[in-house]
């Protein structure tokens, strides 16, 4: 069950994650991060017009799973339906990011799928499903459709639009967002080299997954590294 202290910490972590994603280029003036408030059917999310680079804990709004404002001052993000649709379909999901990272999104506009190139992409061995709706996701029906495309995966892409990444912790969510864009960057660089691409094989993915089993510290390590860099750069 949520308490005021739990919610306040959640607000601080959501703001940190948002600013880190701005720093790393996953978010810009748009895109959004949300968090399910534990033990409730309520969600913390950014207001539509607030700068993602300057967001504060007090700026955040609380909406219900229908996207209706419960607490806070402002208008919820226009595509809150992405978040509410996934939360309704996935009780295991606690945090969500919808961003517009340029390199990942490029793969929604070609017949070449994004493949697992870097070792950390073992989490997405079959690439990412691409949701075909190119419009803004604003209705309950559209949100449910995105959740169906996502299925039980950790991420999907929206055609010509962006990505939807989900998780159960902010540090893991941040790591997956950054890793996906880095994998896209690597594949595009490999394409420029010419020749046949050599993504990770199923056997290699199994081996890498086993080796990562002992690296549970990586999300926290990566989070702390970027918190320091972003603090020095003035993002936090």
DODREN-346642 format. One line per field, with one value per residue (C-alpha): chain; x, y negated, z; residue number from 1; residue in three letters. Coordinates in pm, 1 decimal. Each point is the difference from the previous one (the first is absolute). Layout:
// residues N
c <- [A;...] .
x <- [X;...] .
y <- [Y;...] .
z <- [Z;...] .
k <- [NUM;...] .
r <- [ALA;...] .
//
This chain:
// residues 236
c <- [A;A;A;A;A;A;A;A;A;A;A;A;A;A;A;A;A;A;A;A;A;A;A;A;A;A;A;A;A;A;A;A;A;A;A;A;A;A;A;A;A;A;A;A;A;A;A;A;A;A;A;A;A;A;A;A;A;A;A;A;A;A;A;A;A;A;A;A;A;A;A;A;A;A;A;A;A;A;A;A;A;A;A;A;A;A;A;A;A;A;A;A;A;A;A;A;A;A;A;A;A;A;A;A;A;A;A;A;A;A;A;A;A;A;A;A;A;A;A;A;A;A;A;A;A;A;A;A;A;A;A;A;A;A;A;A;A;A;A;A;A;A;A;A;A;A;A;A;A;A;A;A;A;A;A;A;A;A;A;A;A;A;A;A;A;A;A;A;A;A;A;A;A;A;A;A;A;A;A;A;A;A;A;A;A;A;A;A;A;A;A;A;A;A;A;A;A;A;A;A;A;A;A;A;A;A;A;A;A;A;A;A;A;A;A;A;A;A;A;A;A;A;A;A;A;A;A;A;A;A;A;A;A;A;A;A] .
x <- [0.0;126.1;81.8;83.5;368.3;-13.6;-170.6;245.4;296.7;-171.9;-40.3;369.3;107.6;-235.0;144.2;357.7;-77.7;-167.1;292.8;249.0;-193.6;10.1;375.4;47.9;-225.4;-279.2;-238.8;-5.2;-269.2;-252.3;-24.5;-91.7;68.7;-259.9;-18.7;-275.9;-58.0;38.1;-319.1;-225.1;-155.4;168.0;292.7;254.9;63.1;131.1;-222.3;-24.3;179.6;272.6;359.3;135.8;337.3;-138.9;-271.2;-26.5;-172.9;-274.6;-76.2;-111.0;-367.5;-194.6;-242.0;-214.0;13.9;-249.6;230.5;-216.4;174.1;-17.8;246.2;225.5;-19.4;33.5;-99.9;128.2;218.7;-197.1;100.9;-79.0;-196.9;330.0;72.9;-348.6;-49.4;318.7;-67.8;-346.6;139.6;322.7;-28.4;372.5;95.2;80.5;173.7;-30.4;189.0;-130.2;272.8;95.2;362.6;105.3;211.4;-237.7;-296.6;181.0;-50.2;-378.0;35.7;189.5;-43.1;320.8;-84.6;205.0;207.8;191.5;349.1;147.3;25.2;-249.5;-262.5;-35.6;-312.2;-163.6;112.0;-275.7;24.6;-300.0;-356.2;-108.1;-343.1;-150.8;-207.3;191.9;-240.8;37.1;-131.1;-280.6;-297.2;-62.0;-35.5;335.8;164.9;-135.8;131.8;350.7;-14.6;-97.5;297.8;228.6;-135.7;220.5;316.9;205.9;-28.2;-162.0;22.3;-261.8;30.4;162.0;-54.6;211.3;34.4;-187.7;223.7;-136.0;145.5;-33.0;276.5;121.6;364.6;-92.6;-233.3;273.4;254.5;-229.4;-81.2;368.5;96.0;-262.8;120.0;363.3;-90.2;-171.5;309.0;222.3;-217.0;-8.8;379.8;33.7;-222.3;234.8;292.6;-166.0;6.0;-232.5;-120.2;77.9;-247.1;21.6;-99.6;-253.0;283.1;196.0;-309.2;-47.2;364.7;-15.0;-323.6;169.8;303.8;-222.6;-164.3;282.1;-9.8;-305.5;193.7;13.9;-321.8;103.6;357.5;-118.0;-253.7;263.3;242.7;-253.4;-125.5;355.1;49.0;-336.3;64.0;334.4;-169.2;-274.3;-290.0;-61.6] .
y <- [0.0;-344.2;-260.4;-370.0;83.5;273.4;-229.8;-281.8;228.0;124.2;-361.5;-70.7;312.8;-73.4;-349.8;131.9;262.4;-258.0;-240.4;281.2;101.7;-360.8;-3.3;319.9;-114.5;253.7;-283.1;-352.4;-266.8;282.4;360.7;101.5;229.7;134.3;217.3;206.0;-106.6;324.3;157.2;-233.1;-43.1;-338.1;-113.9;-279.9;-172.7;-328.7;-291.1;-61.2;-332.3;19.9;18.0;350.8;-157.6;-210.0;226.5;10.3;247.2;-252.0;-42.5;361.1;88.5;300.0;161.8;311.1;294.7;-173.9;-299.4;-230.4;-254.8;91.7;-243.2;-282.7;-312.9;18.5;208.1;359.3;87.1;41.3;363.6;114.9;280.4;174.8;27.6;82.6;261.2;181.0;-26.0;149.3;290.5;58.7;16.9;82.0;-338.5;-278.2;-259.4;-101.5;-227.5;-119.6;-182.2;-97.7;118.0;-66.6;306.2;261.7;-162.3;18.2;376.3;-45.9;-159.8;276.2;369.3;67.2;98.5;-111.6;303.7;87.1;-128.1;-103.2;249.9;-186.1;45.5;363.2;-119.6;-58.7;303.2;-33.7;-375.7;-217.3;19.0;-307.2;-144.5;-108.5;-298.2;-316.3;-235.6;-140.3;256.9;-188.0;233.4;299.9;219.8;-118.3;53.2;354.3;64.7;-114.4;230.1;287.7;-71.6;-14.0;330.6;135.2;-160.5;-272.6;-243.0;-66.3;-270.0;-229.5;-43.6;-331.3;-113.0;145.5;269.5;132.7;155.1;154.8;138.7;49.6;-242.8;-335.6;102.0;298.5;-216.6;-258.0;269.2;162.3;-333.4;-85.5;353.6;11.9;-324.0;113.9;328.6;-195.0;-220.7;307.4;165.3;-315.8;-26.9;364.9;-67.8;-277.9;242.1;216.2;378.0;239.2;-99.8;241.7;-45.7;219.1;360.0;185.1;198.0;-317.1;-162.5;295.2;-21.7;-375.3;27.9;250.7;-223.2;-298.9;205.3;-99.8;-368.4;-114.1;-310.0;-142.0;-211.3;-167.7;-50.2;-155.8;-218.3;-137.8;-64.8;-205.7;-177.4;-124.4;-102.2;-173.4;-180.1;-133.0;-105.8;-184.7;227.2;99.4] .
z <- [0.0;-87.9;264.1;-40.1;49.2;-266.3;-248.0;66.5;-67.5;-313.9;-114.0;57.1;-186.7;-291.6;-31.6;10.6;-263.6;-222.5;17.8;-62.9;-310.2;-120.7;62.1;-202.3;-284.0;42.9;94.7;-133.6;39.0;-26.8;112.5;352.5;294.8;241.3;310.5;154.9;360.7;200.3;127.7;-199.9;-342.0;-30.8;-211.4;33.9;-330.8;-136.5;-95.8;-372.7;-22.0;265.1;-124.0;42.1;79.3;286.0;144.4;380.7;234.7;76.7;-371.2;-40.3;-37.5;122.8;-245.1;19.3;-239.1;-227.9;-31.8;211.4;222.0;369.5;159.0;-110.7;-209.6;-374.7;-298.8;-24.5;-297.9;-320.8;-37.2;353.0;-169.3;-78.1;370.5;123.8;-272.2;99.5;373.4;-44.0;-202.3;193.3;380.8;7.2;-145.7;246.8;-219.7;-367.6;-236.7;-334.3;-190.1;-351.5;-32.1;-357.3;-76.3;141.6;-171.5;-333.6;2.0;-13.3;-343.5;-177.8;-70.3;195.5;356.2;296.2;98.9;318.0;-83.0;335.3;282.5;217.1;-274.6;105.1;182.2;-338.8;-203.5;-260.1;-35.5;80.7;-126.4;-197.1;70.6;-335.3;116.2;-96.6;175.4;350.0;248.5;173.2;45.3;221.2;-308.7;-134.9;338.1;19.8;-351.5;99.1;303.4;-229.3;-227.8;303.6;131.6;277.6;-140.7;160.6;-292.2;-334.5;-264.8;-150.3;-375.4;-99.2;357.8;279.8;262.6;300.6;266.3;319.5;320.1;371.6;113.6;-118.4;-26.8;-220.6;-209.9;-53.5;-86.9;-256.9;-164.7;-38.8;-105.3;-275.0;-153.0;22.1;-169.7;-279.2;-35.0;-26.8;-264.0;-209.7;24.6;-102.9;-300.5;-111.0;9.5;-264.8;-17.1;174.5;344.3;278.8;285.2;307.2;-66.2;217.6;161.7;71.1;147.6;235.5;104.5;53.2;198.3;228.9;43.5;80.4;273.5;231.9;-92.5;190.4;103.3;-354.7;7.7;324.9;-118.0;-324.7;182.4;238.2;-286.5;-192.1;313.6;54.1;-363.8;-17.0;330.3;-125.0;-325.5;190.6;-88.4;363.7] .
k <- [1;2;3;4;5;6;7;8;9;10;11;12;13;14;15;16;17;18;19;20;21;22;23;24;25;26;27;28;29;30;31;32;33;34;35;36;37;38;39;40;41;42;43;44;45;46;47;48;49;50;51;52;53;54;55;56;57;58;59;60;61;62;63;64;65;66;67;68;69;70;71;72;73;74;75;76;77;78;79;80;81;82;83;84;85;86;87;88;89;90;91;92;93;94;95;96;97;98;99;100;101;102;103;104;105;106;107;108;109;110;111;112;113;114;115;116;117;118;119;120;121;122;123;124;125;126;127;128;129;130;131;132;133;134;135;136;137;138;139;140;141;142;143;144;145;146;147;148;149;150;151;152;153;154;155;156;157;158;159;160;161;162;163;164;165;166;167;168;169;170;171;172;173;174;175;176;177;178;179;180;181;182;183;184;185;186;187;188;189;190;191;192;193;194;195;196;197;198;199;200;201;202;203;204;205;206;207;208;209;210;211;212;213;214;215;216;217;218;219;220;221;222;223;224;225;226;227;228;229;230;231;232;233;234;235;236] .
r <- [UNK;UNK;UNK;UNK;UNK;UNK;UNK;UNK;UNK;UNK;UNK;UNK;UNK;UNK;UNK;UNK;UNK;UNK;UNK;UNK;UNK;UNK;UNK;UNK;UNK;UNK;UNK;UNK;UNK;UNK;UNK;UNK;UNK;UNK;UNK;UNK;UNK;UNK;UNK;UNK;UNK;UNK;UNK;UNK;UNK;UNK;UNK;UNK;UNK;UNK;UNK;UNK;UNK;UNK;UNK;UNK;UNK;UNK;UNK;UNK;UNK;UNK;UNK;UNK;UNK;UNK;UNK;UNK;UNK;UNK;UNK;UNK;UNK;UNK;UNK;UNK;UNK;UNK;UNK;UNK;UNK;UNK;UNK;UNK;UNK;UNK;UNK;UNK;UNK;UNK;UNK;UNK;UNK;UNK;UNK;UNK;UNK;UNK;UNK;UNK;UNK;UNK;UNK;UNK;UNK;UNK;UNK;UNK;UNK;UNK;UNK;UNK;UNK;UNK;UNK;UNK;UNK;UNK;UNK;UNK;UNK;UNK;UNK;UNK;UNK;UNK;UNK;UNK;UNK;UNK;UNK;UNK;UNK;UNK;UNK;UNK;UNK;UNK;UNK;UNK;UNK;UNK;UNK;UNK;UNK;UNK;UNK;UNK;UNK;UNK;UNK;UNK;UNK;UNK;UNK;UNK;UNK;UNK;UNK;UNK;UNK;UNK;UNK;UNK;UNK;UNK;UNK;UNK;UNK;UNK;UNK;UNK;UNK;UNK;UNK;UNK;UNK;UNK;UNK;UNK;UNK;UNK;UNK;UNK;UNK;UNK;UNK;UNK;UNK;UNK;UNK;UNK;UNK;UNK;UNK;UNK;UNK;UNK;UNK;UNK;UNK;UNK;UNK;UNK;UNK;UNK;UNK;UNK;UNK;UNK;UNK;UNK;UNK;UNK;UNK;UNK;UNK;UNK;UNK;UNK;UNK;UNK;UNK;UNK;UNK;UNK;UNK;UNK;UNK;UNK;UNK;UNK;UNK;UNK;UNK;UNK] .
//
